[in-house]
Amino acid sequence: AKAARLFGADVTSLSAVLSITNCSDELRARVSSDAREPYREFLKPIIDKLKRTQSWAEDGLSRLQNKEGSKSAYEHSQSAGDIYLSSAELMDDLMLVFTSLCETGNAVEADGILTDIIRNVSAFGLTLVPLDIRQESDRHEEALDCITRHLGLGSYAQWDEETKLSWLQRELSSNRPLVRPGEWNENKNIFVPTAIETLEAFQMISEQHEESLGAYVISQATSASDVLAVLLLQRDAGVKKPLRVVPLFETLDDLKGAAATMECLFNISAYKGSIGGKQEVMIGYSDSAKDAGRLAASWAQYETQEELAQVAAKHNIDLAFFHGKGGTVGRGGNPATFDAILAHGPNTINAKFRVTEQGEMINQNFGFKDRAERTMNIYTAAVVSEHHTHRPTPTPEWRDMMATLSRISCDAYRDIVREDKRFVPYFRSATPEQEFAELKIGSRPAK
């Protein structure tokens, strides 16, 4: 609704300055033959359509908030032609205006408000900010375990990795549904509450418009079956355009096994064909630091990204890393953003950099317009500079030294955090950890 309102205001401003009388034959065919101001006549129904889109979205949100009626009730309150359901529709209309202006000697007018609107549509679409879905791999395993037991196939959770992969690939190649929507509510002796919640989340995904959601991030991903499980659950829920599945490798062991996991996935022809030559992988900074200490985690993150880049290049996959960093240094944050980006391993960014901004860092980096511009400028400059800066690859001697330091620091860290019985009582008495756990401000449950 907000996007439609903002774009409606922008197109209204555009219409006010486009009093030009000559246009291309293609645009002329879309307005009346005697129109003296063809651009304004062409833009008028676009403005009206954006207003209807805004009203439709606001009505739908109100119905959902008040739990009045079903989703389909407001979906059909406007026919598809009356509203914009995708940014591509709006972009086509805007590009027709842009092309017409350029073809008729009015490129200067095209390179003004219109170009700004086109860039905004390209960057933000009609949803402004698509949401990612994130859930732990154990929850997907639990849901599939309930399904296989319901179908009389045994316990999915007890199968080994080879058996899981075989069954998942077989089901993905079949059009047969595993369970019908809501069937879990009729068999609560098998489907536990958390499994029902997981399955209903996938059902919710299937009901959203394509541009509303972005990636499906799998926390605590440890194996290839974790990724295929999400693909299968999306297909079984009827998701028309499946979300891209992003495994998140968080602990030290998961980071060390990430390359083998992705190698296994890329060797599955059905999976490789489903991703269109692109793969996103999320690297966990906070949890790996809590698991192994900052030094060992940092070196593991560096090596993991190197190894994953090599695996992707071997299979001709365009790999993008999603960096799951927090604000503090202990959670992967770095106040020197420019230098931090250039510190990543060679050939791991390749002009693509996705990173989390959470908690107080959102306000600190994007809370004011000038600050947001400065932050984006730093990110852009760093990614461009990284692409054109030659950096040395660590020598074998450097790698041996880092491996030794990582092992020593990890052992020392775990000896305190895991083995010293005094640590947890001290930590809880010296910090407001338990009080923070009661606040609903975190990105995950307290541990």
Salt bridges, closest charged atoms under 4 A:
GLU37 OE2 - ARG40 NH1 3.21
ASP48 OD2 - LYS44 NZ 2.79
ASP59 OD2 - ARG63 NE 3.09
GLU75 OE2 - LYS71 NZ 2.41
GLU75 OE2 - HIS209 NE2 3.95
GLU89 OE1 - LYS49 NZ 3.91
ASP93 OD1 - ARG30 NH2 3.49
ASP132 OD2 - ARG354 NH2 2.73
GLU141 OE2 - LYS164 NZ 2.58
ASP145 OD2 - ARG149 NE 2.96
GLU171 OE2 - ARG176 NH2 2.56
GLU183 OE2 - HIS150 NE2 2.76
GLU186 OE1 - ARG180 NH2 2.68
GLU197 OE1 - ARG139 NH2 2.44
ASP236 OD1 - ARG235 NH2 3.79
GLU250 OE1 - ARG134 NH2 3.82
GLU263 OE2 - LYS314 NZ 3.13
GLU263 OE2 - HIS315 NE2 3.01
GLU280 OE1 - ARG244 NE 2.69
GLU280 OE2 - ARG354 NH1 2.76
ASP287 OD1 - LYS290 NZ 3.20
ASP287 OD1 - ARG444 NH1 3.15
ASP287 OD2 - LYS447 NZ 3.90
ASP291 OD2 - ARG414 NH2 3.23
ASP291 OD1 - ARG418 NH2 2.45
GLU303 OE2 - ARG399 NH1 3.78
GLU306 OE1 - ARG399 NH1 2.92
ASP318 OD1 - LYS352 NZ 2.98
GLU386 OE2 - ARG391 NH2 2.37
ASP420 OD2 - ARG422 NH2 2.98
GLU433 OE1 - ARG428 NE 3.27
